[in-house]
């Protein structure tokens, strides 16, 4: 009996990733904007789920595609690929730190990197390039946002780890093929 080659994602995995991508878009549309520089949102929920369940490739893909699609659905200002890069890197970080190992310490480290390196440093740099404002002028206000979002991320991802991740991991476990689909 020949074994089928293992694919990166099954059809069920792709469907779940599609739902997470849709969740990202919805969270992106309903994020709270304060002026042109500050944004409070929950898009990290979809990225963290994709990264924790499927790893860095899926987390990064959901982040990048979600950023582009959310912009197409609800454009706010000019599209800038730097924000897409940050969303991709956030998914990779969540995938590296949360994939099958979601201890509170790993959640804190992943959230710290995402918020302070991605959100504070990178996104502030992208905003300064995009709007021509000084990086150091933007930094104090954006630091407040990063601290708030860091706390929110740690709390929400910890709750997801306790209640949502086990359900998603159970959903994504490989099951034996039904008898009609087996090769003879």
N, C-alpha and C positions, 0 to 999 in steps of 0.2 A: 504494500500500500504506500503510495507516494504521499509525502507530507507537503502541504501547501506552504510556500514561503511566507514567513511572518512579515506582515506589513506594519508600518509605523503606527497607523491608526485604523481601527475597524470602522465599519459604517456607523455603529452605535457611538463610538468615540467622536466621530466627525459631527454627528447629530448633537451630542452634548456640547461640543465646542461651539457649534452654531448657536445653541441656546445661550451659552456664555457670551458669545460675541453680541447677540441681540441684547443681553442684559447690559453689556458695556455701553452700547449705543443709547439705550433708555436712560441709564445712569448719567451718561454724558449730556444728554438733552436736558435732563432735570437737575443738572448741577447748579449751584448757587453762585452767580457771578457778582462780584463786588467791584465795580469799575471795569477797566480793561485789563488790569494786572492780577487781580485776585480771583481765585475760583475754588470753591469748596465742593467736592463731589465724592461719589462713591464708586467711580469706575474701577478702583483698586479691587473691589469685591470680585468682579469677573476675572480680572487678571490674576489675582491670588488663587482663585479656584482653579483656573486653567493650569497655573504653574504648580500648585500643590498636587493636583491629581495627575497631570500629564507631563510635567517637567518643563524645562526652560524653553524648548522649541515651541511648544504649544502656548505657554505663557507669553512669550515674546510675540508670537503670531497674533494672538487675541488682542494684545496691547496695540500693536501696529495697525492691524486691520480695523480694530475698533475705533482708533483715533481718526483714521481716514474716513470711515463710514459715518461716524458721529459728526464729523465736520461737514460732510455732504448733506446729511439730514438737517443739521442746524448750524449753518455757517455763522461764525462770530469773528469778524475781522478777516484778515487774509490767511490763507493756508500757509503754514510754515513747517517744513519737514523735520525741523529740530524737535518739535513736540512729539512727532511720531517716533523719532529715535528714542526719546526719553521713555515713551510708553512701551516700546519694544524692550528696552533695557530693564524697565521695571518688571516686565513679565519674566525675563531671564533671571533676574535676581530672586523673584518669588519662586521660580522653578528650582533654582539651585539650592535655596535655603529651606524650602518647605516640602519638596518632593519626598513623600513618605517619612519625613522626619520633622514633625511640627511641634517640637517642644517650645515652651514659652520663650526661651533664650533665642531660638532660631527665628521666631516670629518678631521679636524685638530687633534683632540684627537686620533682618530683611526689611522691616518697616523703616528702620533708621537709614539704611542705604537708599531705599526708594524715596523717602521724603527729604532727607538732607543732602544727598548727592544728586539724585534725580530732580526732585521738586524744587529744592532751594538753589543749588548751584547751577545745574544745567538749565532748568526752565527760566531762572532769573537771567542767565546769560542769553537765552533765546529771546526773551522779552526785551532785553536791552538792545540786542541786534535788530529786532523787528521794529521797535518803536523809537530807537535812537535815544533812549534814556540811559543814564549812567548806572552801571552795575551796582556800585556801592550805594547809590541813592535808593535803589529798589530793595536792596538786601534787608534792611531792618523790618520793613512791613511784611516782606515775604517770609522772614524768619518766624514771625508770629504765626503766619498761616501754616508753616511747616511744623511747628511745635504742636499746634492744635490738631492737624491732620495726622501727625505721628501718634498722638494719644488715641485718636479715633480709630486709626488703622490697627493698633495693637489690640484694642478692646474688641473690635469687630472681627478681626481674623482669629483671635482666641475663641470667641463664641462660635465662629464658623468651624474651627478645628474641633470643637466639642460636639456640635450638633450637625453641621452640614457635610464636612469632609468625610466622616464615616459612611454616610448615605451615598455620596458620590463614588467613593472607593468601592463600595459594595456593588453599585450599579455598573461600574466599569470592569469588574473582574471578568476574565475570559470564561465563557461557558463552553461546554462541549457542544459541537455542532449537532443539530437534529439529524436523526438517521437518514432522512431523505436527501440531505445535502452531502453526505459522506461519499467519497469516491469508492468505487468497488474494486 
